[in-house]
Amino acid sequence: MPQLQIYFLRLLLFVFLQAFIFNQLEISPLIHIMVVPLYIFLLPFDRSVISLLFIALILGIGVDAASNTFGLHTSALLLFAYLRPFVFKFFSPRDGYDPLKSPSIFDMGNRWFISSFSVLLIIHHSWFFILEAFSFNEAWLVLQKSILSVGISFVVCVILQTIFIKRT
């Protein structure tokens, strides 16, 4: 199957998982599992910022339309996609990135994945909950939601990656 079709099917899968499974889970009022950033993270290293922003826009609109969240997911995913190349440059291996590898935990290793994905996920979740609260009075609640949701979302994203991404 061509790469474009694989990425499109994966996009549909992530929209479905986020909108119809993870957004419907009521674990706690402080925990909101978000797995859609993983889709943007797993795109190839050589993607331009413009293509990342376009894909994040499509993905965010899909999740927002299905979840009735009025642009929260879109905004957070656009920030995630915009900052992805900068974070990748910051955590770049000494020899640079191999174009044959993907930014998965299997190709890049645990340390690189944990550090780069954690930074991006913290930024994504913090932005999402700041926009959701839209008030300085809710700073403690935003911090609680961000910390708890990042931890649970990270674990779920690692599990999803081990299930759906084949090892090379």
Residue pairs with C-beta under 8 A, 6 or more apart in sequence:
7 43
10 39
10 42
10 164
11 39
11 55
11 58
11 59
11 62
13 164
14 35
14 36
14 38
14 39
14 59
15 36
15 59
15 62
15 63
15 66
17 35
17 160
18 34
18 35
18 36
18 63
18 67
18 73
19 62
19 63
19 66
19 67
20 66
22 33
22 34
22 35
22 156
23 32
23 63
23 67
25 33
27 33
27 152
28 148
30 141
30 144
30 145
30 148
30 149
31 145
31 148
31 149
31 152
32 128
32 129
32 145
32 149
33 149
33 152
33 153
33 156
34 73
34 76
34 124
34 125
34 128
34 149
34 153
35 153
35 156
35 157
35 160
36 59
36 60
36 63
36 73
36 77
37 76
37 77
37 80
37 120
37 121
37 124
37 153
37 157
38 117
38 157
38 160
38 161
39 59
40 52
40 55
40 56
40 59
40 77
40 80
40 81
40 84
41 80
41 84
41 103
41 117
41 120
42 102
42 103
42 104
42 161
42 165
43 52
43 55
43 103
44 99
44 102
44 103
45 88
45 97
45 99
45 101
45 102
45 103
46 99
47 55
49 81
49 82
49 85
52 81
52 82
52 84
52 85
53 78
53 81
53 82
55 81
56 74
56 77
56 78
56 80
56 81
57 74
57 77
57 78
59 73
59 77
60 71
60 73
60 74
60 75
60 76
60 77
60 78
61 74
63 69
63 73
63 74
63 77
64 70
64 71
64 72
64 73
64 74
67 73
72 128
72 131
72 132
73 128
75 127
75 128
75 131
76 124
76 125
76 127
76 128
76 131
77 124
79 123
79 124
79 127
80 120
80 123
80 124
83 120
83 123
84 120
87 116
87 119
87 120
88 97
88 103
88 116
90 116
91 112
91 115
91 116
91 119
93 108
93 112
98 107
101 107
101 108
101 168
102 108
102 165
103 113
103 116
104 113
104 161
104 165
105 113
105 158
105 161
105 162
106 161
106 165
106 167
106 168
107 168
117 154
117 157
118 150
118 154
121 150
121 153
121 154
121 157
122 146
122 150
125 145
125 146
125 149
125 150
125 153
126 142
126 146
129 141
129 142
129 145
129 146
129 149
130 142
132 142
133 141
133 142
